[in-house]
Amino acid sequence: MWKKPLALLGASALVCAGEMARELSTFRVRRYREEIPGMERGSKIRMVFLSDLHGKEYGRENRRLLEQVEREEPDCILVGGDMLTRTQPETDRTAAALMRRLAAVAPVYAANGNHEQKMKENRRQYQDRYERYRDALMGAGVHLLENETCLFQKGSFQAALTGLEIPLSCYSHFGREKLQTEEIKRRIGEPEGEEYHILLAHNPACMDAYWDWGADLVLSGHLHGGVVRLPLAGGVITPQMQLFPRYSGDMYKRRDGRSCVVSRGLGTHTVNVRLYNMAELVSLSFTGK
């Protein structure tokens, strides 16, 4: 009586285990397109966005990942943080080596995630690891945006690129502090000029505050796609054990034209699981409207 259900359950478990093993060893490219008012019609800018590598390597010295970035022929490369894992010092070197090689492909603009920020703000525990990592990036020519803004321009396309570090209390698993727009302004000021504003802000849970600040496009990560994804429901659970996050891994648009892209990330930590949730390199194409 129970043989067929048990056999079906066993077969399903094997299929899921095989799929998880596959997804943990590879990545895909997810492509999005944005039309920009004022940009010359027919012109095109391409950016790639990486987030949440956590020291993972795709091939020796991340060769497979680098080759895919090169194939995208980006005008610039954006990095959303958590390229290392603060509890694994060996990931510092892996992340810095990748960033150095990325900077040889195209200009790199990087923001910190919670892992880099916790290392930065807790020197007693992590000593000088963050300073050494930051020095390695800046020595390679990476633009590290620590609550700072850079202007990127090519042809008729101008974008203000801002990297935001939010209070670490906004990352808490329980009783998370709600990020206020005024706190964002205190850290990075108000958006100025007519440029298209791209905000690198690691935690998508604060998306409404980012939009209220004035970002045209927000690039986030942090939630690793919701670990397991289901049709219609999207991401199921975050690494912080929160169920069905609102923004887990896709492009989301508001009626006023503002948008965000939440990367499903390239690596994992703590919860080393991906199911129907392929790691990804994000490719963004900007065209004239």
Secondary structure, DSSP 8 states (H G I E B T S, - for coil): --HHHHHHHHHHHHHHHHHHHHHTS-EEEEEEEEEETTS-TT-EEEEEEE---TT--SSGGGHHHHHHHHHH--SEEEE-S--S-TT-THHHHHHHHHHHHHHTTS-EEE---HHHHHHHH-HHHHTTHHHHHHHHHHHTT-EE-SSEEEEEEETTEEEEEEEE---GGGG-SSS-----HHHHHHHH----SSSEEEEEES-GGGHHHHHHHT-SEEEE-SSGGGSBEETTTEE-B-TT--BS-SSSSSEEE-TTS-EEEE---S---SS---BS--EEEEEEEEEE-
